[in-house]
Amino acid sequence: MKSEGIMGNLSSCIAALNKGNMELKKLALKKAQTEKSYRIKKTQEILKLKEEKYPATLIIEIVKGNEEVAELRLQRDVAESAYYNCISSIENLRLEIESMKSKMNLIRAEINNW
């Protein structure tokens, strides 16, 4: 691969890395918001069941089976997965950038040895 091609790929990766960092901020906020919603609803349901005098040993299992709590938990898990997936993508871009920098250094060394 010629240096021009590497520089073009490097520019594309840097742009993708910047976009990925912005996306990560959005995903972090969504992750936090879904966690908040889930915890609030779960706590409300636990308190409601305690008020209704359900046995303490059953409350958590009953809450887990609540449709709304389960949906919020699913949303939380999906948001968390998307967040960590974005981190992984950003790390892959960083590795690709480092690889291209190494190739450029190799090309530079070859040119200097001529």
C-alpha positions as CSV (number, residue, x, y, z in Angstrom):
1,M,0.0,0.0,0.0
2,K,1.3,3.4,-0.9
3,S,1.7,6.2,1.5
4,E,-1.1,8.2,-0.1
5,G,-3.5,5.3,0.5
6,I,-2.4,5.0,4.0
7,M,-2.8,8.7,4.7
8,G,-6.4,8.6,3.2
9,N,-7.2,5.6,5.4
10,L,-5.7,7.3,8.4
11,S,-7.8,10.4,7.8
12,S,-10.9,8.3,7.5
13,C,-10.1,6.4,10.8
14,I,-9.5,9.7,12.6
15,A,-12.8,11.0,11.5
16,A,-14.5,7.8,12.5
17,L,-12.8,8.0,15.9
18,N,-14.1,11.5,16.4
19,K,-17.6,10.4,15.5
20,G,-17.3,7.4,17.7
21,N,-16.3,9.5,20.7
22,M,-19.3,11.8,20.2
23,E,-21.6,8.7,19.9
24,L,-20.0,7.3,23.1
25,K,-21.1,10.4,25.0
26,K,-24.7,9.9,23.8
27,L,-24.7,6.2,24.6
28,A,-23.3,6.9,28.1
29,L,-26.1,9.3,28.8
30,K,-28.7,6.8,27.5
31,K,-27.1,4.1,29.6
32,A,-27.4,6.2,32.7
33,Q,-30.9,7.3,32.0
34,T,-32.2,3.7,31.4
35,E,-30.4,2.6,34.6
36,K,-32.1,5.4,36.5
37,S,-35.6,4.5,35.1
38,Y,-35.1,0.8,35.9
39,R,-34.0,1.4,39.5
40,I,-36.8,3.9,40.2
41,K,-39.5,1.5,38.9
42,K,-38.0,-1.5,40.6
43,T,-37.9,0.4,44.0
44,Q,-41.5,1.6,43.5
45,E,-42.6,-2.0,42.9
46,I,-40.7,-3.3,45.9
47,L,-42.2,-0.7,48.2
48,K,-45.7,-1.4,46.9
49,L,-45.3,-5.1,47.5
50,K,-43.9,-4.5,51.0
51,E,-46.9,-2.3,51.7
52,E,-49.2,-5.1,50.5
53,K,-47.4,-7.4,53.1
54,Y,-45.9,-9.8,50.6
55,P,-43.2,-12.1,52.1
56,A,-39.8,-10.5,51.8
57,T,-38.4,-13.6,50.2
58,L,-40.8,-13.4,47.3
59,I,-40.7,-9.7,46.6
60,I,-37.6,-9.6,44.4
61,E,-38.9,-12.5,42.3
62,I,-42.3,-10.9,41.9
63,V,-40.7,-7.6,40.9
64,K,-38.5,-9.3,38.3
65,G,-41.7,-10.8,36.8
66,N,-43.4,-7.4,36.6
67,E,-43.8,-6.6,32.9
68,E,-42.9,-2.9,33.2
69,V,-39.8,-3.6,35.3
70,A,-38.7,-6.4,32.9
71,E,-39.1,-4.0,30.0
72,L,-37.0,-1.3,31.7
73,R,-34.4,-3.9,32.6
74,L,-34.2,-5.0,28.9
75,Q,-33.8,-1.4,27.8
76,R,-31.1,-0.9,30.4
77,D,-29.3,-4.0,29.2
78,V,-29.5,-3.0,25.5
79,A,-28.2,0.5,26.3
80,E,-25.3,-1.0,28.3
81,S,-24.5,-3.4,25.5
82,A,-24.5,-0.6,22.9
83,Y,-22.3,1.5,25.2
84,Y,-19.6,-1.2,25.5
85,N,-19.9,-2.1,21.8
86,C,-19.1,1.5,21.0
87,I,-16.0,1.4,23.3
88,S,-14.9,-1.7,21.5
89,S,-15.3,-0.1,18.1
90,I,-13.3,3.0,19.3
91,E,-10.5,0.7,20.6
92,N,-10.5,-1.1,17.2
93,L,-10.1,2.2,15.4
94,R,-7.2,3.2,17.7
95,L,-5.5,-0.1,16.9
96,E,-6.0,0.5,13.2
97,I,-4.6,4.0,13.4
98,E,-1.5,2.7,15.3
99,S,-1.1,0.0,12.6
100,M,-1.2,2.7,9.8
101,K,1.3,4.8,11.7
102,S,3.6,1.8,11.9
103,K,3.2,1.3,8.1
104,M,4.0,4.9,7.5
105,N,7.1,4.7,9.7
106,L,8.2,1.6,7.7
107,I,7.7,3.3,4.4
108,R,9.7,6.3,5.7
109,A,12.5,4.0,6.8
110,E,12.6,2.3,3.4
111,I,12.7,5.7,1.6
112,N,15.6,6.8,3.8
113,N,17.5,3.6,3.1
114,W,17.5,4.2,-0.7
